[in-house]
Amino acid sequence: MIRSFLERFEPLFRRLDRIAGGRQHAVRAAADSMGHPRTRRAFVAITWLLVLEFAIGIAAVVVALVLATGGIPVEWPVWMRTVVVLGMTATLFYFAWRASLGYYWGYSRLRLFSKIFPVITLVLAAIPGLYPVWMVTEQIVFSLILIGVADYLDSDHMRSVFPRPQRG
């Protein structure tokens, strides 16, 4: 049911792919590699890790709302962080979904951002007084989960499924 719903929007997704993937937007992994059990297991694990990321993002919003409605001031950086995390996670879901369909650009973007976002997040968490302790903890957990995603994507198997395309 979900698959048939998404297929209706495939022309829109292909346009987004063209923007996000650039000249490699149509490069795809071999179908037999995508059907390999290790590939499928990796994408199942990645999806669950991203679901966990999203749940943590929602929990951060809920905590901020509870604090704010309880009269405890919630600073602007906390609100921005909650919105940014949800936006980032949605983007990562899109990359993971397109990668799971074999698109090299989705794999490469997901691999890149799953390495960059934890570094940025941990640097921000280390700035004294920027975030309350509960949000610093959330950022550390967020980073660890994304490092897990990067670990799946950097496996020898996944790199063999998605070899770097030739230029030209």
N, C-alpha and C positions, 0 to 999 in steps of 0.2 A: 504494500500500500504506500509506504513512504517513498519507495523507489519510483513507483509510477508517478507520484506527485512531483518528485524532483525532476523526473525526465521531461515534464512539461516546461520546466524552466531552463532546460539545457542550453537553448540559444543564448539566454542571458548569461548563464555561467560561462559559456565559451567566450563571450565578450569580456567578462571579468578576467578570464584566463589570459586573454590577449593582453590586457593591461598589466596584470600581475606577473605574467610569465615572460613578457617581451617576446623576443625572437624565438625563444624555445617553448612557446606556449603549447605547441602541438606535439612536442617530443614525448613519447610514451615508452614505458618499460615493456619488455616482451610479455605477451599474455601468459606464457607458461611460467615465467618467473613470478608474475602477480598471483597466479593460482597456487604457488608452492605453499605448503602448510606453514613453513617458518615465516613467510611473508605475511600470510593471513594472521598468524598468531601475533606477530609484531604489531600489526595495525589494530588488532583487538586490544592489546595492552596499551598502545598509544592512545586509543580512543578512551579507555577507562581512566588513564592518567589525566587526560584533558577534562573528562567529566568531573574528576576529583578537583582539578584546578577551578573549574566553573563553580562547583559547590563551595569551595573556599572563598571565591569571589563573592558569591551570594551571601555567605555567612558574614563576610566583612561588611557588606552593605547593611545587613540586619543588625549587626553589633553597633554600627555607627548610628543607625536609626533609633535603636533602643536607647543608646546613650543620649542622643540629641533630644528625644522625646522625654527623657528622664531629667532633663535640665542640665546635663553635663555638656559643656561646649565641645563641639567637634570641629577641629580646625579645617581650613580650606584644603591643605595638602592631603588630609585623610579622605575627604570627599573626592578629590581628583584621583587619588590612587585607586579608590574603589571603582570608579568609572573606567579608568584606564585598564585595570586588570580585566574587567568584563569585556571590554572592547578587544584587548589583546587575545583573550581566550577565544572569543568568537572568530577572530582572524585565524588563530591557530587551528581551530576546528575546520575552517574552510580549506586551509592548506593540507591538513591531514586527510580530509575527504578526497580532495583532488589527487593527492599522492596515492591514496588507496585505490583510485581508479587508474593508476599507472602514470600520471603526469609527472614528468621529471621536475618541472618548475615547482610543483607543490611540495615534493620531497625536499628539494634544495632550499626552499624558503623555510619550511618547517625545521629543517636541520639547522639552518643559520640562526633563526630566531630562538630556537630552544637552547642555543649556546649564548646568545647575546642577552636575552632577557634576564637570565639568572644573574649575570654579572652586574647589569644595571640595577636590578632589584636589590642585590646585596650591598652595592655601593650606597644606594639611597638609605637602606636600613642602617648603615653605619654612621650616618650623619646624626650627631647627638641632638636630641630634642625635636627632630623633624616629625617623627611619628611617635605615637604612644607605644608602650611595650607590647600591647596586644597586636598592633599592626606590624611591628618589627617581627614578631613571632610568625605572623601570617606571611610576611614576605620571605622569611627563611624557608618555611614549608613550601611556599609557591616555588621558590628557586630549586629546592631539592627535587620536587616532582618534575620540573622541566628538565633538570639534569638527567632524570630517568628517561624522559622522552628522547633526549639527545643520545643517550646510551643505546637505546634501541636503533635509532637511525644511523648511528656510527658503526654498527656491527658489520663485520665482513660480509655477511649475507646480504644485508640491505644495501650496502655500497655496491655489491655485485648486481643486484636487481636494478639499481639506478646508476649505471655508469655515466660519467660526465659526457655529454654529447660533443661530437666533433664540431669545431667552428667551421662556418662556411655557408 
